[in-house]
Amino acid sequence: MANTNALQDAVMLTCSRPGRLNTEVFDCAMAEMASKGIEAQIYSHPIGFQGHGLGAGIASGSAAGRPGVPLRLGSYISIELNTATAVPEWGGKKVYVMMEDDAYLTEAGWRFFQPRQEQWYLVGR
């Protein structure tokens, strides 16, 4: 979960600002994850009245040789992404931690509407 939270921070706080191209945000966040040795995927999309709304998404498809779309102040987005982390105690099997939470764009980056999950919710028997 710490790796997925680090990816959220990269997308939301380090790399995103109004006017920045969605392709630049994707490249910036993925470079930060590579520098930390974190395997990551980003597939964030705008939200609206019809599910996936109009606007700039942040995803690998947006960075694949396409011209970028600028982020707009006040836009809404679903910050949807995941990381894969090998767990030594499980023989190196990768565990994927996926998160999707809605946010809005401020001058300082994206802000969640509700606080993000930062610890596991353990359910007893």
N, C-alpha and C positions, 0 to 999 in steps of 0.2 A: 504494500500500500504506500510506503514511503516513496518508492520509485514513481508510482502513478501520481502522487501528490507533487513530486518534483516536476513531472511532465506538465501537470496543470499549471504550476507556477511559471514554467518556461513559456507556455502558450499565452497565459493570461496576463502576466505581470512583466516578464522580461522582454518579450518579443512584440506584443500587440500595443498599438497606439492608433488613434484616429488618423486616417490618411495613409497609413502603411499598407502596402499591398498584401493580400492574403497569402500569396506565394512567398513573400519575404518572411512572413510570420512562420509559415510551415518550415522553410529552410532554416530559420534561426532556431526554432525549437528543436528540430531534429539534430542540428549541429550541437546544441547544448547537451542533448541526451547522448549523442555519440561521444562527446568529451567526458561524460560521466560513466560510460560503459553500460548505458541502459538501453535495452531493446524496446522500441516504442512504435506505436501507430497512432495517427491522428486522423479522425474522420468527423470533425465538428461541422455543424451545419446551421444555417440561420433558421429561426423559428418564426411562425406566424399563425394566421387563422386557419390555414390549410395544412397543418403539420410542418413539413419542411418549407420554410418561407423563402421570400426573395431576399437576395443579398449575398454578401461574400461569405463563403464557407472556408474552412481551413482544413484541407485534406490533401492526401497525396495526389489525387486527381487534379487538384487545382494547381499543383506545382509541376505537372508533367508537360512542360513545354508550352503551356498556355499563358496568355498575358494575364497579369494579376489584376485583381479588383480591389480598390481601396476600401479599408474598413471605415465605417461611418459612425461618428459619435452618436451614442444613444441606441445603436443597433442591439437587437436581441440575438443570442446564439445559444445553441446547445453545445457545450464543451464536452464532446464525446471522444474518448480515446482509451488506450490501454498500454500497459507495459507487460513484458514477459520476463520473469526472473527465475533462474534455475535454483532449485532448493536442494542443497547438499544432502539433507536428511532423507530426501525422497529419491536418491540416486541421480541427482541432477535434473530431474523432471522439471520442465518449465511450468510455472503457475502464472496464468494471465489474470491481471486485476483490471477490470473494465469499469469505467465510470462515465456517467452522463448526467450533467447538471446544467440548468439554464443560467445564463449570465447576461449582463448588459455592459456596453462599452462606455467607459469614462475616459477622461484625459490621461489617467494613470494606468489604463489597461482594463481588462474585463473584471467584473465583480459579480459573484454569485448572488442570486436572489435570496438563497438560504445558505447557511454555513455548510461547507463541504464535509464529507466523511474523512476523518483522520485516524480512526482506530476501528478495529474489528468489533462488530456486534456479536457477542457469543450467546448462543441459544442453548440452554441446558436441556436435558432429557425430560 
